[in-house]
Amino acid sequence: MRGIMKKLNKMQIQDFNECGYLLIEDALAPEDLKPLITEFEAIVDEGAAQLYADGEIDSEFKSEGFDTRLAKITEQSNAVFQNVFSGVHTGPALFDLLVNPKLLDIAETLVGPEIMCHPAYRVRPKLPEHERTLVPWHQDAGYMEPKCDSVLQLTIWIPLIDATVENGCLEVIPHAHRDGVFQHRHSERFYLEIPDDKLPDVNPVVVPVKFGSVLLLTNLTPHRSIPNVSNQVRWSVDSRYQDAAQPTGYQPEAGFLARSKLKPDAVVTTPEEFKQIRDQHQPGPGPNRWAKND
Ligand SMILES: O=C(O)CCC(=O)C(=O)O
C-alpha cells in the first residue's frame, strides 16, 4: 500500500506550466538512488575486470570513485560505457527508480492517474570532454512522432551525483514550450539539434541539480547539456511519463504501464517483467520527421 501522495503544490504547477521546467529540491532520498548507483558500480567493476583480463586497459582503476572510474576506463576502452549508456540497461534498480512512487506521484500531478513510462528513458554517464554525451539544443518532441506534440510527455531528469555547471548540467530556454516544435536538423554529433538561428530569442537558464533533487521538463522545452569540463562522470537518468491513453510516438523501444486505476492488472510491477518487455520489443521505424538534409 503506498503512502499519501506527495503532490506538487499550486505554485509549483503554475511555475512548471509557465516556464516549461521546474526544479524540485530533495524529491528523492539517498536510499532511493543508492541501489542504482550500486547496480552501475557493479557493472563498471565487472567490465573493468574483464577488460583488464583481456589486456584492453592497463589498470582496473579500483581506487577511483563512482564519479570518476568510468571516465578513466573509457579513456582506453568504450566497452563499459556502451553497456550502460542510453536505453540498453534494464537492471532491477533502474526499474525500481522508474516506478519509484515519489516520481510517479509527481508525474500523476501533471499527466493524470493513468501513467505510461515512456519508451525513451535514458541513462547518461556524461564523461569529461566527451562528444557522444554532449547533447545540443533540442526539444524531446523533435524525436517523437508529430501526433504527440500536444501530449505532455514529462521528463524527470535525475542526477546520480550533484550536476553542476562544471560537470555539464542542463540548460533550458524558459517559456518557449508554448511556441510549438522548432525546426530540428541532424547534427554531426549523433543528435537532433535546433539550429542557432531557429532558437527562440530568450535567455537560457543553466540549472544545476543536486543529488536527490530532480528537474522536470516538458517535451516542448528547448534544452541542452553543457560541456563537462570537470574530471567527473555526471551520471544521470532521464525518465519520461505521460497519460497512458495517449500515443508515445516512439517505436524503436518499449514503454510500459507504470500506474493505473483503470487497468491495475496491466501495470508492470516486477523488474523481470520490465526486462522482458524491453528485451522482447520488436523495434519499429525510427523517427524520420526531419530529413537528413534539413
Ligand atoms: O542529460 C543530458 O545530458 C541530456 C538530457 C536530455 O537532453 C534529455 O533528457 O532530453
PDBQT file of the ligand as one rigid body, heavy atoms in Angstrom, charges set to zero:
ROOT
HETATM    1  O1  LIG A 301      21.389  14.566 -19.609  1.00  0.00    +0.000 OA
HETATM    2  C1  LIG A 301      21.781  15.132 -20.610  1.00  0.00    +0.000 C 
HETATM    3  O2  LIG A 301      22.958  15.446 -20.767  1.00  0.00    +0.000 OA
HETATM    4  C2  LIG A 301      20.819  15.469 -21.700  1.00  0.00    +0.000 C 
HETATM    5  C3  LIG A 301      19.419  15.180 -21.298  1.00  0.00    +0.000 C 
HETATM    6  C4  LIG A 301      18.429  15.477 -22.356  1.00  0.00    +0.000 C 
HETATM    7  O3  LIG A 301      18.696  16.107 -23.317  1.00  0.00    +0.000 OA
HETATM    8  C5  LIG A 301      17.086  14.971 -22.182  1.00  0.00    +0.000 C 
HETATM    9  O4  LIG A 301      16.765  14.428 -21.119  1.00  0.00    +0.000 OA
HETATM   10  O5  LIG A 301      16.298  15.109 -23.138  1.00  0.00    +0.000 OA
ENDROOT
TORSDOF 0
